[in-house]
């Protein structure tokens, strides 16, 4: 498994992350099979959030109860979780009290005394950076969180946090796939009046900003597009994209899923792909894509087939 750096000077982490959002209703054996498939593919990075599951912290609890990891095995993996969304509102809360209490509950649910990475889960319009900084300092000094990041944040929102937060922002988890790639497509159509994709969103330049700041991008929903519900693989709404994916997959002797991951992994930003599948075989297929290096012609052919302008 190819690795990428986590943050500006952090450790090497796998280019594919096992997302645990959908495990709440799975049996112990199903969770164990998913975990074993990930580990066999050299994926030691598991993504959680406090709101994942039928109940708050439900997926975290299911993970711990099914696996019952010994301390030595816990030390071999990285656990990432998120906080900030108050699901029953719904609203967002980046206050000191909410961040700290949510992490404490995540630690109880995960049956661990620390998480490797904590992300702020979507922006809080009422954020007070000093409150976030106080929470991060308290969690770090107590040994409860080892690294901090954000999810779905714009460059300016990150800059605002950095006016008070002293820890490096190591990751920004955003939606990205070849069929949902405005962060990539905007730059390609720069200064083209007739191209809709040239419209600047979220302040523009998110990928470039993260590269400059040493922030690792994490791609969630790597198989979803915007034209219909569900994944784009095999979807008639993405017939041209699937035709190109199939040809490239045949060329490399892998599945289309692997090529969807390879497209993300090819970007020199060193982006992690966050899987959402609970099917062990699909984890194996996806992991194979991280080690495929598409050439420029293949990468751009996929961008064009997804419907984006490549001048």
N, C-alpha and C positions, 0 to 999 in steps of 0.2 A: 504494500500500500504506500503510495506516494504521500509524503508529509509536507506540511506548510508551517511557517512560523505563526504562533499565536501572539499577536500584538507586536509592538516595536522591538522588543528584545526577549520575547517569551520562548517557551519550549516548542519543539516540533510536535505537531498534532496531525492526525490523519486527515486527508483531504475529503473523507466522507464521514459524516456524523450519523449515528443511529438515533433518530427521533422517537421519543416515547409517548407522543401525544395520544395515541390510540390504543394503549395497552390496558386501559382500565377494566375492560370487560373480558380480558383474556385469562385463561387458566394458568396455573403455575407452570405446567409443562409447556404451554405455548410461549410464555414469557421466557422461559429457560431456553427454548429452541431458538427464539429470536436473538437472545443475548449470545448464545453459543455460535450462531452463524456470524454475528458481528465480530466476535473475538477471533474466529477462524479466518476472517477476512482482514485481520489486523486493525479492526476498528475498536478503539478503546475509549471512545468519546461518546457519551450518552446525554442527549438533550431533553430536558424537562421544563415544566413551568408550573407554578402553583395552581393555575386555572385548568390544567389538563385533567380530564376525568369528569365523571358524573358529579362528584363532590370535589370541592376545593382540596388540592393536594392528593386527589385520588390516584392519579397515575404514578406519582412519586411513591405512594404507599404500596401500590400493587407491585412496583418494581422491587422494592425492598423485601416485601413479604414472599414474593416468588423466588427470589435469588438467595436471600439470607447470606450475603457475602461475608466471608471471614475477613478480618482486618487486613491480612496480607493480600487478598484479592482486591479488596477495596482500594488499596494503594496502587494497584496496577492499572486502574481505569480513571477516567476523568468524568466527573458529574457536573453538568451545567444546568442551572435552573433560572427561572425568570420571576420577576415580581413587578407590580405596578398597576395591573388591571384588577379592578374590583368588579367581579362578574355580576353580582346581584344588582349593581347600580343600573346600567353599567356606567362606570366612570374610572378615572385614573387617579392614583394616589402615590406620589413620590415623597411623601412626608417621612421624616425620621422614624416615627412610631410604626407606620405601615411597613416600610422596608425591613426594619429589624424584626418585627414580630412575624412577618411572612417568612423570612429566612429561618427563624427559630422553628417555625412549624414545618418548613421544608426539611430541616435537619432531622426532626422527629420522624417525619414520614419516610424519609430515605434511610433512616437508621444509621446515620453517620454523624460525625462531629464537625465536618466541614464540607463545603462544596468547592470545586476547583474554579468555577466561573459563575458569577451572578450577572444576569442581564436585566436592565430596565426594559420592561415589556411594553413597547409603544410609548410615544411621548405623552407627558402630562402637561397640558397647556398652563397649569397653575404651578409648575415646577419652581421651586426655590433652590437654586444650586447649593446654597449653604446647608440646607437640610439634607440633601443627597450626600454632600461631602461629610457631614457629621455621621450619617449612617454608615457610609463606606469606611470611615476611620474606625468606628466602633466595631464593625464586623471584622475588619482586617486585624485590629489589635487583639481581638478575642480569638483569632485563629479560625473563625467560622467561614470566611470567604478568602480565597487566595488570589483571585483576579476579578476584574469588573469590566462590564461592557454594556452595550445598549442593543435595542432591537427597533428597526423601522425608524431610525432617527436621521434627520437631515444634517448636512455639514454644520449649519448654523446652530442647530439644537445641541450638537456635540460641543461646539465651541462655547456655547453658553454654560454647559455643565463644567467645562474645563476652567472656567473662571474661578471655580471654588474647589473642584475635585482635584486632589493631588495625585491619585493613582492613575496609571495609564489606562485609557479606554482601549481594551485589547480586541474587542469584536463589535461588529454591527450586523445583526441578523436581519436581512431584508428579503422580500420576495424576488426571486430571479429564476428564470428558465429561458431556454431559447425562444419560447413562445410568449414569454412575458419579460421583455428585456428593455424597458424604457431607459434604464440607467445606462445601458450600452448604446442604444439606438440614438439617443439625443446627440451624443458627440459625433456620431457618423454623419448626421444630417446638419451639422453646424452651419448656420447662416444661409440655409436653403428656405426661402420664403414659401415655396409651394409644397414643402414636405411637412405633414402634420407632426411627424416625430421630432422635428426640430424645436417644437415647443419646449421651453425649459420648465422642468418640474422639480419641486423639492429643492430649489436653489441651484440645481444643476451640478454636474461634476462630482456626484457622490463617489463613484469608483475611484476617480483620480484623487479626490480628497483623502479617501481612506488609504490609498497607496502612499500619498505624501506623508500622512500622519502615522503610518505603520499600524493601521487598524485592520484586522482580519475580517473580511466580509464572509458571512455565512448565508447561503442561499436556501431559503425555505420555499416549499411548494415547487421543487425543481421539475415537476412533471405537469404543471398546470399552465394553461394559457388564459386567454381572455374571451375567446369566441363561444365557448360552451362550458357546461359544468364538467367536472372530472378531469382526467388526464388527457393530454393531447395525443399520446401514443395510441394509434389505431382509430382515432376519431376522424370521421369523414370531413369534419370542418377544417382539418389540417392535412388534407390529402397530399398536397405538394410537399409539405414538411416531412410527412411520414415516408413519402417516396424517397426523398433524399436520405433520411435517416436509415431507411432499410438498405439502400445502396452502400452507405458508409459502413453500416454494421456488417454487411456481407464481406466487405473489403478487409475488415479487421477480425472477422470470425467471432463476433460477439453479438449480444442481443441489442435491440433498439434502446432498451433502458440504459445499457452501458454507454451508448453514444450520447444520450441526453446528459449523462453525468460528465462524459468526456468533454462536451462543449463548454460546460462550466469550468471544469478543471484546467482546460487549455489556457484560460485567461491568465496573464502574468501577474494579476493581483493576488494570486494564491488564495482563491475562494474555496471555502469548505462547502460541500453539498450536504444539506440536512435532509435525510430520508424520512418519509412519513409512513413507509410500509411496515406492516406487521407480518409479512410473509418472508420466512427465512431465505428461500431461494432467490427472492428479488433483492435481498440485501447482498447476496453473493454476486448476482448479475451487476448490480450497481457498483459494487466495489471494483469490479474489473475495469470499469470505465475510467477510474481515477488514474490508471497507469497507461492509458492510451493518450498519445500526444497527436492530436489532429494537426494536419498541416494548415497553412493559412487558407488555401483554396477550399478545403473541406469546411473549415470553420465559417468562412464567409458565405459559402453555399448554403449552409444551414440558416444563417441570418436572413438571407434573401428568401429562402423557402418559407420562412416563418412570416413573411410579408413585410419585412422592413426594407427601407431604401438603403442600398449600398451604392453611393454615387459612382 
